[in-house]
Amino acid sequence: MKTEISDSLEVSVIIPTYNEEPYIAGVVQSLIDQQFFGHIEIIIIDGDSSDQTVAIVNKMRELLPLNRSIVILSNPKRHIPISLNMGCQQAKSKLLIRLDGHTFAPVNYVMEVIKMLGADGSKRIICGGRIQIEPGTRALAAQAITLGVSHPVGIGNAMYRTMDGFDENCLEVDTVPFASFSKQLWMELGGFDEFLLYDEDSDFNFRARQKGCKVILNPRIVFTYFSRPTFSLLGQQYYRYGFWVSKFLVKHKRLPTIRKLAPITFLAALLVLGFIHIGLWQVMLLIYTVVIAVVSFREAVIKRKDWRLWLPLFLVFPTLHLSYGIGNLIGIATSISLPFQGKPFISYK
């Protein structure tokens, strides 16, 4: 819906990319199609992709409408927080929006951001939405992975992944995906912490909340996110999450939430029970296996009427839990042996 002020406004969208050939055209097109008639500056920070990511963006840049523009930056280090800081520094507008190279923005995204943050970003708010997760490919494993990373048993009570329906009520939360915020806030916080190669958004949101900002989940914003298509990529992704979440918690001397504590608690319990009594270890493992089997059967067979999904989904849950838990353990162990050295990248102030 067009507003009186929309034509005079400008927002900047920051998108770190690396080998996003299957998705990048859809990502850029989702920004071109926004119900926002002001100027959108699309800033792509590419990690020297070896596929056609940059070529696709360059081709689309030649056909842009007048109220859209694309800037391409290069970050050979490929670290996401570095890319985000590069993009935020480059941005010309007062309103900054973060997006990923495999996530499509809904057509109302920019308009909702302006409503939440104000036309000049003066409201001390970080705004994000919820995620509708789609398979990375048509393969059976990819479909099962999508179910697993959307299910509370797989990822806990992350509301931006598990909220059903279209509740209009905004919620104050700890963190949100694909956040929008003012450039002034980014400068005030000193940018994203470039030591945290993952979970940099949780760290940014945490520091913002310490400064009195609110982090708001707006359910009217629904992103389309494409999950990892294979078990190998899923395991790597959640290992990195677990590892860097530990670094974030050590940095801020925080205890994890119950959701983030569950995988490492389960893994630690298995290790301890294995030393105490093999029978206790077997009982706990049996209970876990039965619960996962029942949940997988309910989701795959009863809800979706597809027997083929049962076994892949049964394997998704332990892949999530074990990779995340192992990442936690190694992250904590390395923090003990090598104290945390990270700090906000204050040179961006």
ABEGO torsion letter per residue (X at the ends): XBBAAAAABBBBBBBBBBGAAAAAAAAAAAAAABABABBBBBBBBBAGBABAAAAAAAAAAAABBAABBBBBBBBAAGBAAAAAAAAAAABABABBBBBBAABBBBAAAAAAAAAAAEAAGABBBBBBBBBBBBBABABAAAAAAAAAAABAAAAEABAAAABBEBBABBBBBABBBGBBBBAAAAAAAGEBBAABABGAAAAAAAAAAAAGBBBBBBAABBBBBBBBABAAAAAAAAAAAAAAAAAAAAAAGBBBBAAAAAAAAAAAAAAAAAAABAAAAAAAAAAAAAAAAAAAAAAAAAAAGBAAAAAAAAAAAAAAAAAAAAAAAAAAAAAAABBBABBBBAAAX
